Amino acid sequence: MANPNSFVQSTDSDLLAHGCPFLMQFPDFKANTTEVYDLKEILSTLEMDHRQFVQFCVLLGTDYNQPINKVGPHTAYQLAKRDDIVSDFKKISQLYSSADGEKLEVIRDHFLSDTCPKYSNVYLGLSEEQALQKLFGPTLNTAPRSTCAQVMKNLEIIKKAANKKLSD
């Protein structure tokens, strides 16, 4: 994983799978706000470790692969939580003929071996307030942010629905 105080400003959500701790998206320079995604908070909400989260992302599609046919968020969540699937992506090929298990393993391993890719808007070792000051400039008096409440709510819904399916 990357430096625990790495704030990256980008529209590329794959950076979370790469392990970037904080992703800042969609800055609104008029309102001095931005959405900040906290990887630890996402992992906690999903009750996943980073490896499971990468598996979840790959199953749903990334910049490197298309989503697997007939695998939506609930199924991806269930599969990502299974230790036998996480350790052997080729089993996905047995369950879903459209999946290329070897390719998915390469993609997963790429995310797990790579740290936060080099971007021009990476703020290493800064506090959130310092990163926001860099993004919005020295006139920023506070450190406003949106906590992406709707995204976190959707993740909670996915987890609950997937867990309900498992108990049925």
PLY file of the C-alpha trace (Angstrom):
ply
format ascii 1.0
element vertex 168
property float x
property float y
property float z
element edge 167
property int vertex1
property int vertex2
end_header
0.00 0.00 0.00
1.01 3.58 -0.51
2.08 6.17 2.05
-0.80 6.32 4.59
-1.10 10.07 4.00
-1.25 9.98 0.20
-3.99 12.13 -1.25
-4.48 11.73 -4.99
-6.66 14.05 -7.04
-7.98 12.08 -10.01
-11.18 10.81 -11.61
-9.67 7.30 -11.83
-11.29 5.20 -9.11
-8.94 2.29 -9.92
-6.47 4.14 -7.70
-8.34 2.80 -4.69
-7.64 -0.75 -5.90
-3.98 0.26 -6.25
-4.08 1.06 -2.54
-4.14 4.85 -2.57
-5.40 5.74 0.92
-7.30 8.88 -0.10
-8.79 9.72 -3.49
-10.04 13.24 -4.11
-12.52 13.53 -6.99
-14.68 16.17 -8.58
-13.35 19.35 -7.02
-15.79 22.24 -7.06
-13.60 25.33 -7.12
-16.54 27.69 -6.65
-17.69 25.98 -3.47
-14.18 24.88 -2.39
-15.33 21.27 -1.92
-14.23 17.91 -3.21
-15.23 14.30 -2.67
-12.67 12.40 -0.62
-12.75 8.59 -0.67
-11.05 7.03 2.34
-9.87 3.50 1.50
-9.81 2.41 5.17
-13.41 3.54 5.59
-14.46 1.70 2.42
-12.70 -1.51 3.53
-14.27 -1.22 6.98
-17.75 -0.68 5.54
-17.39 -3.69 3.24
-15.70 -5.76 5.96
-12.95 -6.65 3.49
-9.20 -6.60 3.46
-7.38 -4.95 0.57
-6.93 -8.22 -1.34
-10.66 -8.98 -1.17
-11.44 -5.41 -2.25
-9.18 -5.77 -5.30
-10.94 -9.03 -6.13
-14.30 -7.24 -5.81
-13.14 -4.44 -8.13
-11.75 -6.83 -10.75
-14.98 -8.84 -10.79
-16.95 -5.64 -11.42
-14.54 -4.36 -14.09
-11.55 -2.05 -14.05
-9.56 -0.09 -16.61
-7.92 -3.42 -17.50
-10.95 -5.68 -17.84
-14.66 -5.70 -18.56
-17.14 -6.78 -15.89
-17.87 -10.49 -15.87
-21.23 -11.34 -17.42
-23.92 -12.10 -14.85
-21.75 -10.88 -11.94
-23.25 -7.80 -10.30
-22.24 -6.10 -7.05
-23.95 -8.64 -4.76
-22.39 -11.68 -6.46
-19.00 -9.96 -6.72
-19.14 -9.22 -3.00
-19.96 -12.84 -2.15
-17.20 -14.18 -4.41
-14.61 -11.70 -3.13
-15.29 -12.78 0.45
-14.64 -16.46 -0.36
-11.04 -17.41 0.48
-10.95 -20.15 -2.16
-11.86 -17.63 -4.90
-9.49 -14.95 -3.64
-6.59 -17.38 -3.71
-7.47 -18.90 -7.10
-9.12 -16.68 -9.70
-9.21 -19.61 -12.13
-12.19 -20.94 -10.15
-14.13 -17.94 -11.47
-13.65 -19.41 -14.96
-15.31 -22.60 -13.76
-18.30 -20.66 -12.43
-18.58 -18.13 -15.28
-17.49 -19.21 -18.75
-17.05 -15.60 -19.89
-14.27 -15.07 -17.33
-10.61 -15.61 -18.22
-9.21 -16.66 -14.84
-5.56 -16.32 -15.84
-6.07 -12.78 -17.12
-8.03 -11.84 -13.99
-5.20 -13.15 -11.80
-2.67 -11.03 -13.70
-4.86 -7.95 -13.24
-5.41 -8.69 -9.54
-1.70 -9.21 -8.99
-0.96 -5.95 -10.81
-3.18 -4.04 -8.38
-1.68 -5.81 -5.37
1.96 -5.35 -6.40
1.69 -1.74 -7.53
1.56 1.18 -5.19
-0.19 4.44 -5.95
0.78 5.18 -9.55
2.68 8.38 -10.20
0.31 11.24 -10.92
1.00 14.95 -11.03
-1.58 15.56 -8.32
-0.26 13.25 -5.62
0.24 14.81 -2.22
2.50 12.51 -0.20
2.83 12.78 3.54
0.43 15.70 3.84
-2.52 16.03 6.16
-5.93 16.24 4.52
-6.04 19.98 5.18
-2.60 20.47 3.57
-3.62 18.40 0.51
-6.80 20.43 0.12
-4.77 23.65 0.46
-2.56 22.43 -2.40
-5.62 21.62 -4.51
-7.63 24.77 -3.84
-4.82 27.22 -3.20
-3.73 29.38 -0.28
-7.06 31.20 0.01
-8.77 28.14 1.49
-9.59 28.87 5.12
-11.05 25.49 6.03
-10.74 21.92 4.79
-14.18 21.25 3.28
-15.04 17.90 1.83
-17.92 15.70 0.95
-17.69 12.37 2.75
-19.27 10.54 -0.18
-22.15 9.53 2.08
-24.20 8.14 -0.81
-21.33 5.93 -1.99
-20.82 4.58 1.52
-24.57 4.01 1.86
-24.57 2.05 -1.42
-21.63 -0.09 -0.24
-23.51 -0.87 2.97
-26.59 -1.90 0.92
-24.45 -4.19 -1.26
-22.91 -5.84 1.80
-26.26 -6.35 3.54
-27.94 -7.74 0.43
-25.05 -10.10 -0.29
-24.96 -11.31 3.32
-28.74 -11.85 3.22
-28.33 -14.03 0.10
-25.69 -16.08 1.91
-27.97 -16.72 4.88
-30.98 -17.71 2.73
0 1
1 2
2 3
3 4
4 5
5 6
6 7
7 8
8 9
9 10
10 11
11 12
12 13
13 14
14 15
15 16
16 17
17 18
18 19
19 20
20 21
21 22
22 23
23 24
24 25
25 26
26 27
27 28
28 29
29 30
30 31
31 32
32 33
33 34
34 35
35 36
36 37
37 38
38 39
39 40
40 41
41 42
42 43
43 44
44 45
45 46
46 47
47 48
48 49
49 50
50 51
51 52
52 53
53 54
54 55
55 56
56 57
57 58
58 59
59 60
60 61
61 62
62 63
63 64
64 65
65 66
66 67
67 68
68 69
69 70
70 71
71 72
72 73
73 74
74 75
75 76
76 77
77 78
78 79
79 80
80 81
81 82
82 83
83 84
84 85
85 86
86 87
87 88
88 89
89 90
90 91
91 92
92 93
93 94
94 95
95 96
96 97
97 98
98 99
99 100
100 101
101 102
102 103
103 104
104 105
105 106
106 107
107 108
108 109
109 110
110 111
111 112
112 113
113 114
114 115
115 116
116 117
117 118
118 119
119 120
120 121
121 122
122 123
123 124
124 125
125 126
126 127
127 128
128 129
129 130
130 131
131 132
132 133
133 134
134 135
135 136
136 137
137 138
138 139
139 140
140 141
141 142
142 143
143 144
144 145
145 146
146 147
147 148
148 149
149 150
150 151
151 152
152 153
153 154
154 155
155 156
156 157
157 158
158 159
159 160
160 161
161 162
162 163
163 164
164 165
165 166
166 167
